[in-house]
Amino acid sequence: MNLFKYVSLMKEQDGIIPMIGVGLLAFFLLFIILKMLGGMRRGTFRQLVRTGMTLAAAIISFIAATIVSNSIIGSTENIKVENLLATLNMQSPEAVDVVKDLLGSFDPELFESFILLPATLVIVPFLATGIFLALNVVLKIVRAIIVKIFKFNKAKTNPQRLGGALLSAIQGIIWLVMITLPFTGLLSLVDNAYTNVVKKGGNLGEVKEFYGEYLEPFTDNPAIDFLSGCGGEAMSNGIATVKIKNEKVNIRQETVDIATVFLSEAPKLKGMDTKNLTKADKKAIDNVIDGLCESTYASNIMVCTLQSVSAFMELDMLPMDTEGDFSSFVDGFSEYLKSITIDTLKEDATTVKDVYYVLSDSGILRMVGQGGDIFAQLQESQKDGDSVISRIINILQRNTRSAKLVKAVTKSLIASVSTSVELEDGTTVSVSYDELKKSMNEVLEVKRDDYSSKDAYISALKESIYEEFEDEGIELEDEVLQNIAEHIEDNYSDTDELTDEEFNDIMLNLYESYFNYLETGDAPDDFDN
């Protein structure tokens, strides 16, 4: 926006903010004019020394600020907590171990990433301005020495006055760029985010009104635009560019992108029923996840958070079933979280999201919230022979890392429906994953070549499966036995020993067969059996 159009527009607006905007523009012009008048008096050579010293101070300040920003990542690795713990030990000895575990569970980079945002956008730019002001005091002495040694005189000719005026204008612009750096940086950041959201058709509501009344007089200010174009925005971007996982990341641009995603999509999730998602909810969630995963900065925060959650789970610091039927899944999920990296985050986030959608669509989440029978809901949510469990398993198996969770799911399902078995010697044992796998491998000792027909082979498999599982305290109905035997005949008739993946497949087929049975036959009186 040009100077005259801006002043005219500000005159039409009421309030003190537009007046402050016009005042800043007037100060900018007056400052440059006064600097030029001083430069005309000093002349080309004297002013050249002044401008050179000011430029040197600006460059040194920028380099120092950039070094500070880049040193934040990795800064917490050597932080010691002994003094904190010693003080805490004096006040409450029993709390020391808890605090130690708590601090040890957080990924250091999580703290560093949160520090990066205010540091690179606000604190370090102020530091750059402070260094610039301090250097100018020191360089003032250097400047005086240079002028005295080379005997630069004041301007005596018009060309010297003109040269001095131009060089002084440049010096004035450098001064204004450095002094206003923290403010112009924030203003351009807010303006970029706002513009992006408007382009995406985001519903800004009250934000739009606030922006127009309080920020537009500054973001549209010709003086601010000029200073940003003369190096202000480039310096702000330079200070905010740091290395995360050996990749250069512009925190300012990342902040703009993240803000754009949230301002465009988050309002659509207002009032969302998290246990019963609509198509619009899912689309908004997809866009938020895509936007966050495309940001290296946000991805690093999410990965560090997941690593910390895993550590909390291992220390039993989260309200989860770490010793009950589903402890195997909790342990497996903890290991899965550890394996997630920035490079895999998009795929892993999609996996978790798709599982969440299945649970929402099936009504499982609503059932959990109401304290209902989850297994009953699993039965009711059966669709065309495709159970909730099988859909979740299919999603997990598409991801090489989450595929390992299938074993954890299998272990938890076995634990959730199995009973304790009393042996002949009077001891009681509970069925386990390894024991059932061993039993199933013994079933495979029934060989297809020993039987004249497929039906005879399947009949022998059914009898063997029934006996092996009965020994483990699990009684299977005939329809379920039939399905498992046919599954083995189709896929594992030539197998001597099952891998974990193959055993998982058979056990999940067992559960799917069981839920199919519940729909077509009479359910057993005792579900545990």
N, C-alpha and C positions, 0 to 999 in steps of 0.2 A: 504494500500500500504506500502511495507517495505521500510526501509531507503535507501537502495542502488538503488532500482528500481526508487524511487522518485527522487533522485539526478540525476540519469542517464536521466530521462525524462525531468527534468528541464534544463539540459545542452543542450538538443536538441531544446529548445524553445528560441526564441529571446525576447528581451525586459527586462525592469528592474523588472517587477513583479515576474517572475520566480527566479530572483536573490534574491529578498526580501524574497521569500518563503524559499530558501536554507539558507539565512542568519538567519531566525527565527529558523530553525532547528539546525543550528550551535550554536546559542545563547542558546537554550534549553539544548543541550548537555554540553556546556561549563559551564553553570550555575550549573547544577547538579554535574559535576565533581569538580568544585571549592567548592561547598557545602560539598561534601563528603570528600575532603581534610581537610576542616575545622573541620568536624566531627571527623575525625581520630585523630586530635590533641586534641580535647576536651574530647573524650572518651564517653563511654556509658551513664553514669549517667548525666553528664553535658548536653549532647546532648538530652537526654530523657526529661529534663526540658524544653529545647528550643522547641523541637518538640511538647511537650504537650501544651505549651503556644500558639504555632502557630495554633495547631488544635483547641484549645479552642476559639481563636479569630475567626477562620473560622466558627465554629458552631454558635457562638453568632451573627456573621454578617449575616449568613444565616437565623437564626430565626428572627432577626430584619427586614431583607428585606422581609421575608414572611409576617410578621405582617403588614408592610407598604402596601404591595400589597393587602392584604385582607381588609384593612381599606378603600380602594378607593371606593368600593361599599357602598353607604350610606353616603359618605363624603359630598355630596352637599345638603343633606336634611336641614342642619342648616345654610347654607350660607345665609347671609343677604344682601339685595341689597339697604338698606336704604341710605348708604353713596353714592352709585352710583347715586341713584335717587335724593338725595339732591344736589349733584354737577350738575347733569343734569338740575334740576329745576332752578338753578341759571343761566344757559346758555340758556335753552329753555324750559320753563314751559309746553308748549303745547305738548312736546315730552314725558313727564313723563308717562302719561297714556298709550301711545302706547308701550313704553319700558316695562312698568309694565305688560301689557297684553301679550306682546311677551315673556318675561321671564317666566310668569306664565303658558304659553301654552306648554312649553317644559317639557317633562318628565325628572326629575333629573337624572334618570338612563341612559338616552341617553348620557348626558355629561360624566357620569362616565364610560360608556362602551367605549366611544371614548378615554378617558384618559387611560383606562386599557391597550390598545395595546402598545403605546410607553412607558408607565410606566413599565409594567412587562417585556418587551423585551429589553429595553435600560436603562431607568432612574434608576430603582430600582437595576439592576445588578451593575451599576456604584456606586450606593449608598452602596451596599454590599462591594464592593472593598474599598471604602473610609472608611467605618466603620472598616474593617479589618486592614487597614494601621494605623488608629488611635489607635485601641486596641493594636496593636503590640508595639506602643510607650509606652503605659501604662503598658502592661504586661512585658515589658523589665525590668522595675523596680522590679516587683514582682519576675521575674526570677532571678535577681541578689540577691534578699533577700533570696530566697529558696536555691540557691547555697551556699551562705555564712553561712546560718544556718546549713545546712547538711554537709558542708565542702566537697563538691564534688570536687575532684582533677582532673587534666588533665590526659589523657590516659598514662599508663605506660606499659601496656601489649598489645600484638597483639589482643587478643579477645576484649579488651576494644576499641582498634582502629577500629576493624571491626564493632563492635556494633555501635560505634559513626558514622562511615561512612554510614551504612545502615539507621540509624535514621535520619541522616542529609539529605540523599537522599529523604526520605519521607517528611521531612520538606520543602525541595526545591520544591518538586512536589506540596505540598499544597500551597506554595507561588505562583507558576506559575498558578495553577488552579484559585486562587483568583484574581490575577492581570489580567489575560486574560479572566476572566469570561464574561464580556460584549461582547467581540469579538468572543470567541468560541461559545457562545450562539447564536449569530446572524448567524455565519457561518454554524453551524449545522442546524439551521432552514431553511436557504436558500438551503442548500444541500438536506435536506429532501424533500422540496417542489419541487425542480428541478428533483430529482430522481423519485418522484411520477408522475410528469407530463410526463417524458420520458417513464415510464412504461405504462401509459395510451395512449401513442402514440400522445401526444399533439404536435401541430405545433409551436415550440418555435422560429423559425426564427432567428432574430437578438439576441434574448435572449441567445440562445445556443452559439453563437459566443462570446458574452460578457462574459458568464460564463466561457467558456474555456480559454479565454485570461486573465481575471482579477480575477476570483474567484477560479478556479480549483487549482492553485498553493497553495492555503490556505486550501480549503476543503479536498484535498488529502494529505495534509502535515502530515507525521507521528507524528510530535510533537503535532499538533492540535488534531489529532485522539486520541493520548495517553491521553492528558489532559481532553478531553471530556469523555473518558472512565474511567478516574480516579475520576470522580465526577462532572466534569464541566457541562455535559448535565443534570445529575440528579439534580444538584442544580438549573440550569436554569429552568427545568421543575417544581421544587418545588416552586421557587419564582413566576412562572407564573401560578400556580394553585390557583384559588380563588373560592369563593362561589357565584354563581349567582342563585337567586331563590332557595336557600338552596340546590343547586346541585354543587358539585365540578367540576370545569371546568379548563382544561389546555389550557390557552390562546395560548401557543406556538403550540400545536397540532391543535387547532382550526384554527389558522392562516395558518398552513401548508395545512389543508384540504380545507379551503376557497380559498387559492392561487392556489391549484391544480385544483379546479373546474373552476376558472376563466381563468387560463392559458390554460386549456384543452378545454373549451367550448366557452369562450367569443370571440376568434378569428373567430369562425364559424358564429357569429352574425354580423360580420363586413359587412357593406353595406346592412343590412337587411331592407326590406320595412316594417316598423312597422304596416302599415295599410293593408298589404296584405301578410300574413305569408305563407311560404312554409312548407312542411313536415320537411325539415332539420332544418328550423328555430324553429319549435315547439319542435323538439327533443332536440335541444340545450337549449331552454328555460326550458324544463322539467328537464334536468340534472342540470342546474344552480339552479332552485328552490328547487329540491330535496337536492342538496348539502348544500344550505344555511339553509334549514329547519332542516337538521340533525345536524347542529351546534348550540349548546346552545348559544354561544356567539353571532353569527350572528342573531339567532332568537330573542334574547333579544333586539338587536339594531333595528330590523325590527318592533317588537311589540311596543317598545318605540316610534319609528318614527310614526307608525300608530296612537298611542294614541295622539301624538302631532298634527298630521294632523286633527284628530277629534276636538281637542281644537281650532285649527285655523279655522275650518269650523264653529264652534259655534260662534266664534268672527267675522265672515264674513271677515276673513283675506285672503281668497282664492277667485280667480275669478270664483265663481260658482253661479248658479241661486238659490239664497236662498229665494226669494220672488215670483218667477214666478210659471209657471205650474208645474215645477219639484221640487219645494221646499220640498214637502213631501218626495220625494226620497232622496234628499240631507240630510234632517234631519234623515231619517231612516238609510242612509249609515253611517252617523256620529255615530249613536248609535251602529251600527254593528261594526265599527272600535274599539269602546270602549270595546266591548265584547271579542275581540281577545286576547288570551294568548299564551304563548310559547307552551303549550300542544295542543292547537287547531290550531296553525299557519299552519301546513302542510295541514290540511283539508281546512282551509280558503283560503290559497294561491292557492290550486287546484281549488276551487270554482271560485275565481277571474280570474284565468288563463283560465278556461274553458269558462267563459262568454266572455273573451277577444277573444278567438279563434272563437266563434260563430259570434261575431261582425266583425271579420276580414274576415271570410269565406263568410259571407253574403254580404260584400261590404259596410256595414253601415259605417265603419271607413273611407273608401275612400269618401263616400258621405258627411260625416261630414266635412272632410278636404277640400272638394270642395264647401262647403256652400250650398249643395243641400237640397231637401225636404226629410227629414228623413222618414216621413210617406209614401211617395211615394216609397222609397226604401224598407220599411218594407213590402209593398204590393208586390213589385217585387221579394222580396227574399222568398216569400212563396214557400214551397217545399212539394208537396204531402200532403197538408193540415196541414203541420207542420210549423207554422210561427216562425220568429226569437224570437218574444216575448214569445211564448210558450216554445221554446227551452231554453231560458234564465230562465224562471220560473221553468222549470223542474230541471235545474242545481241548482238554489237557494234552491229549496225544498229538495234537497238531503242533505243539511247541516242544522242542527237544528237552528243554529244562523242566517244564511242568509235567512232561510225560512221566518223570520219576515220581510224581505225586500219586500216580495210579497205584503203585505198590502201597503207598501210605493209606490211600483210600481203601484198598482191599483189606489191609491189616485192620483198619478201624471197623469196617463192615463185619469182618470175621469176629472181632471182639464184641461187637454190639449185639450179635444174635447167638453167640455160642454159650454153652453151659459148662459147668465143671463136671468132670467125669471121675467116678470113684473106681479105682483099679482093684484087682483081686487081692492085693496085699493091704487094702484099706486106705491107701494114700489117695489124695484127690489132686487132680491136675486140671488146668484150664487149657482149652484148645488154643493153639498159636498158629501164626502164619507158617512158620517153618514146619510144624508138625502136619498141618494140612497139606502143604506142598509135598512132604514126604509121602503122605498117604496117597496123594494123587499120582505120584510117580510109581507107587506100587500098583495102582490101577492100570498104568500103562504096560505092566507086565502081561496083561491080557493082549495077545497078539492076533492081528487079523488073519494071518496065515493059518492059525490053528482051527479056524471055523469055516465051514463049507459055504455059509451064506452071510450076507450083511445083517439080516435079522438076528441070526444066532450070535454074531459078534456083538451087536448092540445089546442083546439080552445079557450076555456075559459081562459086558461093561457095566450095565445097570446094577447087576448083582454085586460086582466088585466095588462100585462106587458106594452103594448102600452100606455095605459091610464096613468099608474103611471110614466113612463119615459117621456111622453109628458108633464106632469105637471112639470117635472124637466127641461124642455127645450131640451129634447133629443128625436128626432123622429127616430124610427127604421123601417127599411124595412122589408117586409113580410118574406123574406128568413132568415133574422137574427132572427126575432121573432120566427120563426119555430124552428130553432136550439136551441135557449135558452129554449123554452118551452119543447122541447124533452129532453134537458139536465136536467131540473128540474124534469120532469116526471120520468126519469131514476134514479135520485139520491136523490131528496129532496121531493118527494110526501108525505112522512110521517113526514116531518119536520115542527115544529111549529114556531121556531125562529132560524134564521141563526147565526152561529158564524162568526167571522171575516174571518176565514179560508174558510168557506163554501161560504160566500159572495164573497171573492176574486176569488174563483174557478168559480162562475157563471159569474162574470164580465170579467174574462180572457177568458171564453168561448164566451162571447159576442164579445170581440175584435177579437178572432180567427174567429168567424162566420162572422164578418164584413169584414175581409180581404178575406175570402173565397168568400163572396158576391161580392167584388170588382173584383174578377177574373171571376165570372160567370155572373154577372148582370151589369146593368148600374149604375155607381157611382153617388151618389147624387151630385147636383150642388154645394151645400154648405157643405163642409166637417165638419164644426163645428156643423152641425145639424144632 
